[in-house]
Amino acid sequence: MSLRPVVAIAVMLLLLAANLFLVYQELTPDESGQNRIAPAERQIRHSTARTDPLFDMRFTKTDRESNLKRMGLPPTLVNATLKALVSLEDRHGSRLQVAMDSAEDPQELATALCGKSSDLRPRYGALRFLVEEDRGTRRPVDLQRVTLLRRQEWSRADLIASVYEGLELADDRREDAPLMGIAAILLGKEAEAVDSVKPWDRAPMGTWSWDVVVKENPGIDSRIVDYFALMHLSAELAQSEGGLCGD
């Protein structure tokens, strides 16, 4: 009898045993209780925290100016947004609180505003509830007409996350990425921003420019001021003691 079939079968068995051993090693929990295939949620969160320089941002009244600067707003917009914040809080702060308390889905609103998720930061999460789309134009909701906050239908497409990941978690991230990214979403130009098309061109010699965004899209600076004021105040209320975030 030839030994060739016996040798072939033996080799196959050895290879099978080796593969089973490797699979066993991959699936066996390590000292932390995690296997080697899927990273733990805390590992993903740690990676995002390291990549997103604004991961630690918290929203309080005393942090307004520094937060707006960190999100890339130029001095003129910082000053305009600070004034808008004061006016919004005085005139509609109570109405906003009622709208938040009456949210259609409080848990989803908390996810958007509390900053506990590594893949949805408040500056972007708030877009889901605070920006409405009317005949193709996106603008911050009018608190005089709002009685409760609900997830806006336009935000259900995976547009917000693509801009956040493409502009803010990229190796070539610009300091004003939040300003430029949110402007792109308000303008419905997410694809241009993610694909690095002028004026969101992130190449070393590219045409990344807030001034060009304003020049080519009249009125976007006003919408940016309104959004950042509304977003910041909403996050302040949510993250305050006894607020939606429950801290």
Sequence and secondary structure as in RCSB ss.txt:
>XXXX:A:sequence
MSLRPVVAIAVMLLLLAANLFLVYQELTPDESGQNRIAPAERQIRHSTARTDPLFDMRFTKTDRESNLKRMGLPP
TLVNATLKALVSLEDRHGSRLQVAMDSAEDPQELATALCGKSSDLRPRYGALRFLVEEDRGTRRPVDLQRVTLLR
RQEWSRADLIASVYEGLELADDRREDAPLMGIAAILLGKEAEAVDSVKPWDRAPMGTWSWDVVVKENPGIDSRIV
DYFALMHLSAELAQSEGGLCGD
>XXXX:A:secstr
  SHHHHHHHHHHHHHHHHHHHHHHHHS  TTS  SSS  HHHHHHHHHHH TTTT    GGGHHHHHHHTT  H
HHHHHHHHHHHHHHHHHHHHHHHHHHT SSHHHHHHHHS  STT  HHHHTHHHHEEEETTEEEE  TTT SS  
  GGGGSTTHHHHIIIIISSTT  TTHHHHHHHHHHHT HHHHHTT TTS  STTS   HHHHHHHSTTHHHHHH
HHHHHHHHHHHHHHSTTSTT  
